[in-house]
Amino acid sequence: MSGELHGPYTYVVLPRVEGRTRTVYVPAGTADVVRRGAAVSAQVRTALEEISVINIELLSRGELA
């Protein structure tokens, strides 16, 4: 084959819904925005997990009403 090479392409994989993941193409012009959004989402998820651990500990001590 001849011609221009294609790619690289950026995709985002969305969480499972009804047992299936969904992969969505991200246009090159929006890839950086999507990457930043994914990074922020991961930070939020981590913070929520840490809060949940603290809440479980407080509940087990009876310190959370």
Beta strands, then each sheet from edge to edge (+ up, - down):
strand 1: 10-17
strand 2: 20-26
sheet 1: 1+ 2-
end
